[in-house]
Amino acid sequence: MNVFHAQSPLNEHLTELKANAQTIGFVPTMGAIHDGHLSLLQQALKENDTVVMSIFVNPTQFNNREDLEKYPRTFERDAALVHGLSDKIIIYAPTVEDVYGKTPVSQKFDYDGLENEMEGSNRPGHFDGVGTIVKKLFEIVQPDRAYFGEKDFQQLQIIRKMVDKNHMNIEIIGCPIFRQPDGLAMSSRNERLSSESKIQAAAIFRILSEARKLFASHSISSIIAFVENEFKKLPAFQLEYFVIADEATLKSSTVKENGKKYRGFAVAHINGVRLIDNIALN
């Protein structure tokens, strides 16, 4: 397994592979690798000759400095997990300076309004940071395909928009949410949960699943009221928001329209850890 900490040697290695007509899959991560990441890598390995995985905690997408500092950094463990999966995976684990130079600054992006919904309205500038790092990594790796989990569905749609508007010849592939047996969506932030909190956090998917069952026969307002009431029954949780949105525009919906796909999005805090999840409703 090859590990690179700088662009130049990585580029030399990838240029050689591409000269031999090898296809490159790319899985960008912030580390703290879990089974969800491994599922992305497995799909990428099936569809490409070589896979690059980045491990980089991107400072420009954090609104909260404390959240950035607390983000788990487990490189040795991550590398061992990836090495156990396949020797066809290349790890790119750069320094902040290697990616940004001396000053990490976000580029401004226009995602046709996708950035103003949900996470965008709650975390100003977050998606400028996401777009900046993903665009930089795409320019460095120049992959044929890139893989993202649907747990961060808004991010997935925004990256698709960024690639389209910048005319980047990269296929963006969304992969199903990888869940624990109890339904909890796999996330690097789960590392910060206590054993008890992990058990309690499974309630998020349980409530979302109930909302999906109600969707065919109930109004959007009644489903939102149901979800909010269910979280009120759980004293360990603080519900930040639950919305039902059009998958294409990400705009919150109040009335169901024929021909549109809807998804329920939830963000909840448990013992100081912010968890996100979503579910397709129809």
C-alpha positions as CSV (number, residue, x, y, z in Angstrom):
1,M,0.0,0.0,0.0
2,N,1.3,3.4,-1.0
3,V,1.0,6.4,1.4
4,F,1.7,9.9,0.2
5,H,1.8,13.1,2.3
6,A,2.4,15.5,-0.6
7,Q,1.0,16.3,-4.0
8,S,4.1,16.0,-6.1
9,P,5.0,12.3,-5.5
10,L,1.3,11.4,-5.6
11,N,1.0,13.1,-9.0
12,E,4.0,11.3,-10.4
13,H,2.6,8.0,-9.2
14,L,-0.8,8.6,-10.6
15,T,0.6,9.9,-14.0
16,E,2.4,6.6,-14.4
17,L,-0.8,4.6,-13.7
18,K,-2.9,6.7,-16.1
19,A,-0.2,6.3,-18.8
20,N,-1.0,2.6,-18.5
21,A,-4.7,3.3,-19.0
22,Q,-5.6,2.5,-15.4
23,T,-8.9,4.0,-14.1
24,I,-8.8,5.9,-10.8
25,G,-11.5,5.8,-8.2
26,F,-11.5,8.4,-5.4
27,V,-12.9,8.3,-1.9
28,P,-12.3,11.5,0.1
29,T,-12.5,11.2,3.9
30,M,-11.6,13.1,7.0
31,G,-10.3,9.9,8.6
32,A,-11.6,8.0,11.6
33,I,-12.3,5.2,9.1
34,H,-15.4,3.0,9.8
35,D,-17.4,0.4,7.9
36,G,-19.2,3.1,6.0
37,H,-15.9,4.3,4.5
38,L,-14.9,0.7,3.8
39,S,-18.1,0.1,1.9
40,L,-17.3,3.1,-0.3
41,L,-13.8,1.7,-0.9
42,Q,-15.2,-1.7,-1.8
43,Q,-17.5,-0.3,-4.4
44,A,-14.7,1.9,-5.8
45,L,-12.4,-1.2,-6.0
46,K,-15.0,-3.1,-8.0
47,E,-15.3,-0.3,-10.6
48,N,-11.7,1.0,-11.0
49,D,-8.2,-0.4,-11.4
50,T,-6.8,1.8,-8.6
51,V,-8.4,3.7,-5.7
52,V,-7.1,6.8,-3.9
53,M,-8.5,7.6,-0.5
54,S,-7.7,10.9,1.1
55,I,-7.4,11.4,4.8
56,F,-7.6,15.1,5.6
57,V,-9.4,17.0,8.3
58,N,-10.4,20.1,6.4
59,P,-10.3,23.2,8.5
60,T,-12.4,25.4,6.2
61,Q,-15.6,23.5,6.6
62,F,-15.8,23.8,10.4
63,N,-17.8,26.6,11.8
64,N,-16.9,25.6,15.3
65,R,-13.2,25.7,16.2
66,E,-13.8,23.3,19.2
67,D,-15.5,20.8,16.8
68,L,-12.4,20.9,14.5
69,E,-10.1,20.3,17.5
70,K,-12.2,17.4,18.8
71,Y,-12.5,15.7,15.4
72,P,-11.0,12.2,15.8
73,R,-7.6,11.7,14.2
74,T,-6.6,8.1,14.1
75,F,-4.2,7.8,11.1
76,E,-2.3,4.6,12.1
77,R,-5.5,2.7,12.8
78,D,-7.1,4.1,9.6
79,A,-4.1,3.0,7.5
80,A,-4.2,-0.5,9.1
81,L,-7.9,-0.9,8.2
82,V,-7.3,0.2,4.6
83,H,-4.3,-2.0,4.2
84,G,-6.4,-5.0,5.4
85,L,-9.0,-4.3,2.7
86,S,-6.7,-4.1,-0.4
87,D,-3.2,-3.3,-1.6
88,K,-4.8,-1.4,-4.5
89,I,-5.7,1.5,-2.4
90,I,-3.4,4.6,-2.3
91,I,-3.7,6.9,0.8
92,Y,-3.2,10.6,0.4
93,A,-2.8,12.2,3.8
94,P,-1.5,15.7,3.2
95,T,-0.7,18.5,5.6
96,V,-2.9,21.7,5.6
97,E,0.0,23.6,3.9
98,D,0.3,21.0,1.2
99,V,-3.3,21.5,0.2
100,Y,-3.8,25.2,0.9
101,G,-0.4,26.8,1.1
102,K,0.2,29.1,4.1
103,T,-3.4,30.3,4.6
104,P,-6.4,28.0,4.4
105,V,-9.1,30.1,2.9
106,S,-12.4,29.0,1.3
107,Q,-13.4,29.8,-2.3
108,K,-16.9,31.2,-2.8
109,F,-19.3,28.9,-4.6
110,D,-22.8,29.3,-6.1
111,Y,-24.7,26.0,-6.0
112,D,-27.9,27.4,-7.4
113,G,-29.4,27.7,-3.9
114,L,-28.6,24.2,-2.7
115,E,-26.2,25.7,-0.2
116,N,-28.9,27.8,1.5
117,E,-31.0,24.9,2.7
118,M,-30.8,22.8,5.9
119,E,-27.1,22.6,6.8
120,G,-26.3,25.7,4.9
121,S,-28.7,27.8,6.9
122,N,-27.4,26.4,10.2
123,R,-23.7,26.4,9.3
124,P,-22.8,29.5,7.3
125,G,-19.9,29.0,4.9
126,H,-19.8,25.3,5.5
127,F,-20.4,24.3,1.9
128,D,-17.9,26.9,0.6
129,G,-15.4,24.9,2.7
130,V,-16.6,21.6,1.4
131,G,-16.6,22.8,-2.2
132,T,-13.1,24.2,-1.8
133,I,-11.5,21.1,-0.5
134,V,-13.3,18.7,-2.8
135,K,-12.4,20.8,-5.9
136,K,-8.8,20.9,-4.8
137,L,-8.7,17.2,-4.2
138,F,-10.3,16.5,-7.5
139,E,-7.7,18.7,-9.2
140,I,-4.9,16.8,-7.4
141,V,-6.1,13.3,-7.9
142,Q,-8.0,13.8,-11.2
143,P,-10.1,10.6,-10.7
144,D,-12.5,9.0,-13.2
145,R,-15.1,8.4,-10.5
146,A,-15.6,9.7,-6.9
147,Y,-17.7,8.0,-4.2
148,F,-19.7,9.7,-1.5
149,G,-22.2,8.2,1.1
150,E,-25.8,9.3,1.0
151,K,-25.7,10.0,4.8
152,D,-24.4,13.5,3.8
153,F,-27.1,13.7,1.1
154,Q,-27.0,17.5,0.8
155,Q,-23.3,17.4,0.5
156,L,-23.6,14.8,-2.3
157,Q,-26.0,17.0,-4.2
158,I,-23.8,20.0,-3.8
159,I,-20.7,18.2,-5.1
160,R,-22.7,17.0,-8.1
161,K,-23.6,20.6,-8.7
162,M,-20.1,21.9,-8.3
163,V,-18.7,19.3,-10.7
164,D,-21.4,20.2,-13.3
165,K,-20.8,23.9,-13.0
166,N,-17.1,23.6,-13.2
167,H,-17.3,21.1,-16.2
168,M,-15.2,18.5,-14.4
169,N,-15.1,15.2,-16.2
170,I,-15.7,13.1,-13.0
171,E,-18.5,10.7,-12.4
172,I,-20.0,11.3,-8.9
173,I,-21.4,8.1,-7.4
174,G,-23.7,8.2,-4.4
175,C,-23.6,5.1,-2.2
176,P,-26.3,3.8,0.3
177,I,-26.0,4.8,3.9
178,F,-24.1,2.1,5.8
179,R,-25.8,1.3,9.1
180,Q,-25.0,-0.6,12.2
181,P,-27.4,-3.6,12.9
182,D,-29.5,-1.3,15.1
183,G,-29.9,1.3,12.4
184,L,-27.4,3.9,13.6
185,A,-25.8,5.5,10.5
186,M,-22.0,5.0,10.5
187,S,-20.1,8.2,11.1
188,S,-16.7,9.3,12.3
189,R,-18.5,11.4,15.0
190,N,-19.8,8.1,16.5
191,E,-16.3,7.7,17.9
192,R,-17.2,10.5,20.4
193,L,-20.3,8.7,21.7
194,S,-20.3,6.6,24.9
195,S,-21.5,3.0,24.7
196,E,-24.8,4.1,26.2
197,S,-25.2,7.1,23.8
198,K,-24.6,4.8,20.8
199,I,-27.4,2.6,21.9
200,Q,-29.7,5.6,22.4
201,A,-28.7,7.1,19.1
202,A,-30.3,4.2,17.2
203,A,-33.6,6.0,17.9
204,I,-32.9,8.4,15.1
205,F,-33.3,5.8,12.4
206,R,-36.2,4.2,14.2
207,I,-38.1,7.5,14.1
208,L,-37.1,8.2,10.5
209,S,-38.4,4.7,9.6
210,E,-41.7,5.4,11.2
211,A,-41.9,8.7,9.3
212,R,-41.4,6.8,6.0
213,K,-44.3,4.4,6.9
214,L,-46.5,7.5,7.5
215,F,-45.5,9.3,4.3
216,A,-48.0,7.5,2.0
217,S,-51.0,8.3,4.1
218,H,-50.3,11.4,6.1
219,S,-49.6,15.1,5.4
220,I,-46.1,16.5,5.6
221,S,-47.1,18.7,8.6
222,S,-48.5,15.8,10.6
223,I,-45.3,13.7,9.9
224,I,-43.1,16.6,11.1
225,A,-45.2,16.9,14.2
226,F,-44.9,13.2,14.8
227,V,-41.1,13.3,14.5
228,E,-40.7,16.3,16.7
229,N,-43.0,14.7,19.4
230,E,-41.0,11.4,19.3
231,F,-37.8,13.3,20.0
232,K,-39.4,15.2,22.9
233,K,-40.0,11.8,24.5
234,L,-36.2,11.2,24.5
235,P,-34.5,13.4,27.2
236,A,-31.0,12.5,26.0
237,F,-31.7,14.2,22.6
238,Q,-32.0,17.8,21.4
239,L,-33.5,17.9,17.9
240,E,-31.9,20.6,15.9
241,Y,-34.2,20.2,12.9
242,F,-36.3,17.7,10.9
243,V,-37.4,18.6,7.5
244,I,-39.0,16.9,4.5
245,A,-37.4,18.2,1.3
246,D,-37.5,17.7,-2.4
247,E,-34.4,15.6,-3.3
248,A,-33.6,17.7,-6.4
249,T,-33.8,21.2,-4.9
250,L,-33.4,20.3,-1.2
251,K,-36.1,22.9,-0.5
252,S,-38.4,22.1,2.5
253,S,-41.8,20.9,1.3
254,T,-45.2,21.5,2.9
255,V,-47.3,19.7,0.2
256,K,-46.6,16.5,-1.6
257,E,-46.5,16.8,-5.4
258,N,-46.7,14.0,-7.9
259,G,-43.5,13.0,-9.7
260,K,-41.2,14.4,-7.0
261,K,-38.9,12.4,-4.7
262,Y,-38.9,13.4,-1.1
263,R,-36.4,12.7,1.7
264,G,-36.6,13.3,5.4
265,F,-33.5,15.0,7.0
266,A,-32.8,15.0,10.7
267,V,-30.1,16.5,12.9
268,A,-30.0,15.7,16.6
269,H,-27.6,16.3,19.4
270,I,-26.9,13.7,22.1
271,N,-24.4,14.4,24.9
272,G,-22.7,17.2,22.9
273,V,-22.3,15.1,19.7
274,R,-24.1,16.3,16.6
275,L,-25.5,13.5,14.5
276,I,-27.2,13.7,11.0
277,D,-29.3,11.2,9.2
278,N,-31.8,11.0,6.3
279,I,-34.2,8.6,4.7
280,A,-35.9,8.3,1.3
281,L,-39.6,8.7,1.8
282,N,-41.1,7.6,-1.6
